[in-house]
Amino acid sequence: MKDEALFDGMKKKDPKVYQWIYNQMFSSIETMVKKNSGTSDDARDLFQEGLVSLWLNIRLDKYKLKSGVKLSTYFYQLCKNKWISELRRKKIDTTEWNEGLEQEEISLDVHDEERITKIERALEQLGGSCQELLQRFYYRKESLKVISIQLGYTEKTAKNNKYRCMQKLKTILSSQSNAL
Amino acid sequence: MIEQLAHKIDQFVNGQIQRSELISGLSADELSEVEEQLQIIEDIRVAEELKEVRSQVKELGIGEKASDKVFKLTSLYKYIGVAAAVIFLLVTYNIFKDQGHPLLEEYANIKEGLPTMMSDAQHYDFDNAMTFFKEGNYKTALEKFETVEASKDIGQDALDYFMGLCHFHLRGYSEAIDLLDSLEPSSAYKSKSLWYVLMSYVAQEDRTLVDEQLKLILSDPGHPYIDRARSFQSSWADYKKLKFGEE
């Protein structure tokens, strides 16, 4: 499969493309992990996280086809960097390992990933009804009228609740930033 | 952020206005707030998509994510975990058992008064059952009602009506319909029972029966829930239009 097809498939969240990447790439990821203090289970975890990050980087335009880096190379590097971070988190010495595990080969901006993780956490803290309201309005793009009927509110209540939920979400996000 | 500005942002994200219209006349502080909110909205969308991607990735031939595997606990922790899960499920069940069809929350929650002919001690069992009923403990109330014997003061129709309501609140809609439909037209509970039969049809999403039952209620201007029925008629029409594309 060519990079263009992989890129489009990833963008469209096509499971066939995920599977293709798995078939092509898993063994090399597993080898890299096993050579560097990990197990097959670790490799599977890493592969899944790597695939999610790959999608996110494509979604956020952090990886572009014209960047001159092959998608498979980018994915491998992404997994490698994640594995190094994981080992450092576990305070395992990374200086003597195989394959020269340096993180600098490809610039991978983790800032956006962290920001999305923060919003995911904040949405969880927000509670079910607020989460559903914001999700329906902003993600599913349902109108307040539809939402009000589905959730058993009046349209005015749905509008007020949405405003309050958004304010609450901002407060949670801001308290997360202050806690850092 | 003031509400009008929030509304303008919503119009922008829904493609109803252009960016220039959104930001025109804004101060630097307001502009920065708008940018922040737009980023949050975009992040909400990405986070939602991410959920989908995660679940897709989990379904791949990669197998279960190793770190998601449960019961790597010692046996003691395992038992504690199971007990906590059971408690959690019971609590969750009790919290969410009354949530169901979106229209029910607005139209089916009516406080039931006590039957008018309640008085002496022989009605203790019925009183007791009504106490649980009024507390919303429908499972226990149903058990209690089932032990009450009909008398000249507490007719079988009253028992059937309240047992029907218990089934309704416990989401046993077929049982609720059986009991409530069985009431004779002469029963003092008949009119109210028509309403709960209607709500049961709504929960079952049986459009034909909802329409027929609603027509029946609306044909009686003296029905105790006539105003509620009129309001429901409009919500139901909107619901059908949105859910089933029915005009």
Contacts between the chains, C-beta under 8 A, distances in Angstrom:
chain1	res1	chain2	res2	distance
A	13	B	49	7.5
A	13	B	52	6.3
A	13	B	53	5.8
A	13	B	56	6.2
A	15	B	56	5.4
A	15	B	59	7.1
A	15	B	60	6.9
A	18	B	56	6.5
A	18	B	57	6.2
A	18	B	60	5.4
A	19	B	60	5.9
A	19	B	61	6.3
A	22	B	60	5.9
A	22	B	61	6.4
A	22	B	62	5.9
A	26	B	62	7.3
A	41	B	66	3.3
A	41	B	67	7.9
A	42	B	66	6.9
A	44	B	62	5.5
A	44	B	63	6.0
A	44	B	65	6.7
A	44	B	66	5.3
A	45	B	65	5.5
A	45	B	66	5.0
A	45	B	67	5.2
A	47	B	62	6.0
A	48	B	57	5.0
A	48	B	58	7.1
A	48	B	60	7.9
A	48	B	62	6.0
A	48	B	65	5.4
A	51	B	53	7.9
A	51	B	57	5.2
A	52	B	50	6.9
A	52	B	53	5.7
A	52	B	54	5.9
A	52	B	57	6.0
A	55	B	50	7.6
A	55	B	53	4.9
A	56	B	46	7.3
A	56	B	50	6.6
A	56	B	53	7.9
A	59	B	46	6.1
A	59	B	49	6.7
A	60	B	46	7.0
A	115	B	43	6.4
A	116	B	43	5.9
A	116	B	46	5.6
A	116	B	47	5.7
A	116	B	50	6.5
A	119	B	40	7.0
A	119	B	43	4.3
A	119	B	44	6.4
A	119	B	46	7.9
A	119	B	47	5.1
A	120	B	47	4.8
A	120	B	50	7.1
A	123	B	44	7.1
A	123	B	47	6.3
A	134	B	44	5.9
A	135	B	44	7.1
A	135	B	48	5.7
A	137	B	10	7.7
A	138	B	13	6.9
A	138	B	41	5.2
A	138	B	44	5.0
A	138	B	45	6.1
A	139	B	44	6.4
A	139	B	45	5.2
A	139	B	48	4.1
A	139	B	49	7.8
A	141	B	14	6.8
A	145	B	238	7.5
A	146	B	242	5.6
A	149	B	102	6.5
A	149	B	103	7.7
A	149	B	235	6.5
A	149	B	238	5.5
A	149	B	239	5.4
A	149	B	242	6.3
A	150	B	102	5.0
A	151	B	102	6.0
A	152	B	102	4.7
A	152	B	103	6.6
A	152	B	104	7.5
A	152	B	105	3.8
A	152	B	106	4.8
A	163	B	3	5.9
A	163	B	6	5.7
A	166	B	6	6.9
A	166	B	37	7.4
A	166	B	40	7.6
A	167	B	1	7.6
A	169	B	40	6.8
A	170	B	36	7.9
A	170	B	37	7.9
A	170	B	40	6.9
A	173	B	40	7.2
